[in-house]
């Protein structure tokens, strides 16, 4: 059996691909945009901001959390979400450097 696709590429390439996947859906972009404008973690308001069901929003939140762009903390029966500022800054640097490197070559 061959290597998995993720092991065939560098850590940087996999990181960029994970970030791109997390940003590749307009609902996730809308969630990030909404969370970025908040000063506190948000529990239930995210569903009210999108034309999607609770379960669909939860799936998008899980993808953003998997990519490390948001944090989710349990408060009673609810999970409150907010932007992971350190991870967001790291993602911005990673993507900016990638885009700058691509620009240099073309």
Residue pairs with C-beta under 8 A, 6 or more apart in sequence:
6 14
9 17
12 94
15 94
16 94
16 95
16 98
18 66
18 67
19 67
19 69
19 91
19 94
19 95
21 63
21 67
22 28
22 63
22 64
22 66
22 67
22 69
23 29
23 32
25 60
25 63
27 50
27 52
27 56
27 57
27 60
28 60
28 63
28 64
30 49
30 50
31 46
31 49
31 50
31 57
31 60
31 61
31 64
31 70
32 64
32 69
32 70
32 83
34 42
34 45
34 46
34 49
35 42
35 46
35 70
35 81
35 82
35 83
36 83
38 82
40 82
41 71
41 73
41 80
41 81
41 82
42 80
42 81
42 82
43 75
43 78
43 79
43 80
43 81
44 78
46 57
46 61
46 81
47 53
47 54
47 57
50 57
52 60
61 70
61 72
61 81
64 70
65 71
65 72
65 81
68 84
68 87
68 91
69 83
69 84
69 87
69 88
69 91
70 81
70 82
70 83
70 84
71 81
71 82
71 83
71 84
72 79
72 80
72 81
73 79
73 80
74 80
